[in-house]
Structure formats: C-alpha cells, structure tokens
Amino acid sequence: VQLQASGGGLVQPGGSLRLSCAASGSIFVMNVMGWYRQAPGKQRELVATIRSGRSTNYADSAKGRFAISRDNAKNTVYLQMNSLKPEDTAVYYCNYRVSGDTKEYWGQGTQVTVSS
C-alpha cells in the first residue's frame, strides 16, 4: 500500500487548510484511514481516523475544528482543518491499516505551518 499526501502549507492563525491522502495498491474494503501529526520535539499523535463505514474518531484538540472524510471509490481520505492555531504546526502523516490488523502504512508527511 502506498499513501500520497498533499495539501499542506503556510496559513495564518484562524485560517483553513484541506489535506488529502490517496491510497493505492492492495486496498482492503474494511480499513481505517487517518491523520497523525508530529511537531518538532514531540511524539507523533493522533488527529483523526475514519473507518470505511465512515465512523470517526478525533483527538480532543481536533474536535469542533477539524473534519475527516473519505471517498471510498477513490481510496482517498481528507482532513478539513479550520480555525487553525500556531500549535497545529506539525508534519501531518496519513495512515492506513486493515480493520482488525496491526500492520500500518504511512504516507510521506506534509508540513502544516500556522504563523502570522
């Protein structure tokens, strides 16, 4: 499985960005895709995940500001980020795993910088 993420960039506080991640290769129907992030000097942390059935899970920091969605026909997951804060600055990584499996796949990461 290969994951190709895009959509990062520089945005001012209060602004919005939309990240996309397309999965290719041997994609199982029942899967979980999501976004994690890693800020300098910190551990990678969960942002949000979405199952193929579209049930979602969000980190507390993302609730009310971020929205994860997916297009199963395109094997693509999106992360709409609104009301961005400087503390959202990080490299954002796309993640894929088969439901019930522990093996994970990671995208290359896309930089999000929130700064005035």
C-alpha positions as a Markdown table, in Angstrom:
| # | Residue | x | y | z |
|---|---|---|---|---|
| 1 | Val | 0.0 | 0.0 | 0.0 |
| 2 | Gln | 1.3 | 3.4 | -0.9 |
| 3 | Leu | 0.0 | 6.7 | 0.5 |
| 4 | Gln | 0.4 | 10.0 | -1.2 |
| 5 | Ala | -0.5 | 13.1 | 0.9 |
| 6 | Ser | -0.9 | 16.6 | -0.3 |
| 7 | Gly | -2.4 | 20.0 | 0.8 |
| 8 | Gly | 0.0 | 21.2 | 3.5 |
| 9 | Gly | 1.3 | 24.8 | 3.5 |
| 10 | Leu | 1.6 | 28.0 | 5.4 |
| 11 | Val | -1.5 | 29.6 | 6.8 |
| 12 | Gln | -2.3 | 32.4 | 9.2 |
| 13 | Pro | -3.9 | 31.7 | 12.5 |
| 14 | Gly | -7.6 | 31.3 | 12.1 |
| 15 | Gly | -7.2 | 30.1 | 8.5 |
| 16 | Ser | -8.1 | 26.8 | 6.9 |
| 17 | Leu | -6.4 | 24.0 | 5.0 |
| 18 | Arg | -7.5 | 20.8 | 3.4 |
| 19 | Leu | -5.3 | 17.8 | 3.4 |
| 20 | Ser | -5.8 | 14.9 | 1.0 |
| 21 | Cys | -4.3 | 11.4 | 1.0 |
| 22 | Ala | -4.7 | 8.9 | -1.7 |
| 23 | Ala | -4.1 | 5.2 | -1.1 |
| 24 | Ser | -3.0 | 2.8 | -3.9 |
| 25 | Gly | -2.0 | -0.8 | -4.1 |
| 26 | Ser | -3.7 | -3.7 | -2.3 |
| 27 | Ile | -6.6 | -1.9 | -0.6 |
| 28 | Phe | -8.9 | -4.0 | 1.6 |
| 29 | Val | -12.6 | -3.0 | 1.7 |
| 30 | Met | -12.7 | -2.9 | 5.5 |
| 31 | Asn | -10.0 | -0.4 | 6.6 |
| 32 | Val | -9.2 | 2.6 | 8.7 |
| 33 | Met | -7.5 | 5.7 | 7.4 |
| 34 | Gly | -6.5 | 8.6 | 9.4 |
| 35 | Trp | -4.2 | 11.5 | 10.1 |
| 36 | Tyr | -1.5 | 11.9 | 12.7 |
| 37 | Arg | 0.9 | 14.7 | 13.3 |
| 38 | Gln | 4.3 | 15.3 | 14.8 |
| 39 | Ala | 5.5 | 18.7 | 16.0 |
| 40 | Pro | 9.3 | 19.3 | 16.5 |
| 41 | Gly | 10.5 | 17.7 | 19.7 |
| 42 | Lys | 7.2 | 15.9 | 20.3 |
| 43 | Gln | 5.9 | 12.4 | 19.7 |
| 44 | Arg | 3.6 | 11.6 | 16.8 |
| 45 | Glu | -0.1 | 11.9 | 17.9 |
| 46 | Leu | -3.5 | 11.1 | 16.6 |
| 47 | Val | -5.5 | 13.8 | 14.9 |
| 48 | Ala | -8.4 | 11.8 | 13.5 |
| 49 | Thr | -9.4 | 8.5 | 12.0 |
| 50 | Ile | -12.2 | 7.3 | 9.8 |
| 51 | Arg | -13.3 | 3.7 | 9.1 |
| 52 | Ser | -14.5 | 2.5 | 5.7 |
| 53 | Gly | -18.0 | 2.6 | 7.2 |
| 54 | Arg | -17.4 | 6.3 | 8.0 |
| 55 | Ser | -17.3 | 6.1 | 11.7 |
| 56 | Thr | -14.9 | 8.7 | 13.0 |
| 57 | Asn | -12.6 | 9.3 | 16.0 |
| 58 | Tyr | -11.0 | 12.7 | 16.9 |
| 59 | Ala | -8.3 | 13.9 | 19.2 |
| 60 | Asp | -9.7 | 16.4 | 21.7 |
| 61 | Ser | -7.5 | 19.1 | 20.1 |
| 62 | Ala | -9.3 | 18.5 | 16.7 |
| 63 | Lys | -12.9 | 18.3 | 17.9 |
| 64 | Gly | -15.0 | 21.1 | 16.6 |
| 65 | Arg | -12.3 | 22.5 | 14.3 |
| 66 | Phe | -11.2 | 19.6 | 12.0 |
| 67 | Ala | -13.4 | 17.3 | 9.9 |
| 68 | Ile | -12.2 | 14.0 | 8.5 |
| 69 | Ser | -14.0 | 12.4 | 5.5 |
| 70 | Arg | -13.3 | 9.9 | 2.8 |
| 71 | Asp | -14.2 | 8.8 | -0.7 |
| 72 | Asn | -14.1 | 5.0 | -0.8 |
| 73 | Ala | -14.3 | 4.9 | -4.5 |
| 74 | Lys | -11.1 | 6.9 | -4.7 |
| 75 | Asn | -9.4 | 5.4 | -1.6 |
| 76 | Thr | -8.8 | 8.9 | -0.5 |
| 77 | Val | -9.1 | 10.5 | 2.9 |
| 78 | Tyr | -9.4 | 14.2 | 3.6 |
| 79 | Leu | -8.8 | 16.4 | 6.6 |
| 80 | Gln | -10.5 | 19.8 | 6.6 |
| 81 | Met | -8.8 | 22.0 | 9.2 |
| 82 | Asn | -10.5 | 25.2 | 10.2 |
| 83 | Ser | -9.7 | 27.8 | 12.9 |
| 84 | Leu | -6.0 | 26.8 | 12.7 |
| 85 | Lys | -3.8 | 27.7 | 15.6 |
| 86 | Pro | 0.0 | 28.0 | 15.9 |
| 87 | Glu | 0.0 | 24.9 | 18.0 |
| 88 | Asp | -1.4 | 23.0 | 15.0 |
| 89 | Thr | 2.0 | 23.4 | 13.3 |
| 90 | Ala | 3.4 | 20.0 | 12.6 |
| 91 | Val | 4.1 | 17.4 | 9.9 |
| 92 | Tyr | 0.9 | 15.6 | 9.2 |
| 93 | Tyr | 1.0 | 12.0 | 8.3 |
| 94 | Cys | -1.6 | 9.9 | 6.5 |
| 95 | Asn | -2.1 | 6.4 | 7.9 |
| 96 | Tyr | -3.8 | 3.2 | 6.6 |
| 97 | Arg | -4.4 | -0.1 | 8.2 |
| 98 | Val | -6.8 | -3.0 | 7.6 |
| 99 | Ser | -9.5 | -3.3 | 10.2 |
| 100 | Gly | -8.5 | -5.8 | 12.9 |
| 101 | Asp | -4.9 | -5.8 | 11.7 |
| 102 | Thr | -1.9 | -4.2 | 13.4 |
| 103 | Lys | 0.2 | -3.6 | 10.3 |
| 104 | Glu | 0.2 | 0.1 | 9.4 |
| 105 | Tyr | 1.2 | 2.1 | 6.4 |
| 106 | Trp | 2.3 | 5.7 | 6.5 |
| 107 | Gly | 2.5 | 8.5 | 3.9 |
| 108 | Gln | 5.5 | 10.7 | 3.5 |
| 109 | Gly | 4.1 | 13.6 | 5.6 |
| 110 | Thr | 3.0 | 17.1 | 4.6 |
| 111 | Gln | 4.1 | 20.2 | 6.5 |
| 112 | Val | 1.5 | 22.5 | 8.0 |
| 113 | Thr | 2.7 | 25.7 | 9.4 |
| 114 | Val | 0.4 | 28.2 | 11.2 |
| 115 | Ser | 2.0 | 31.5 | 11.6 |
| 116 | Ser | 1.4 | 35.2 | 11.1 |
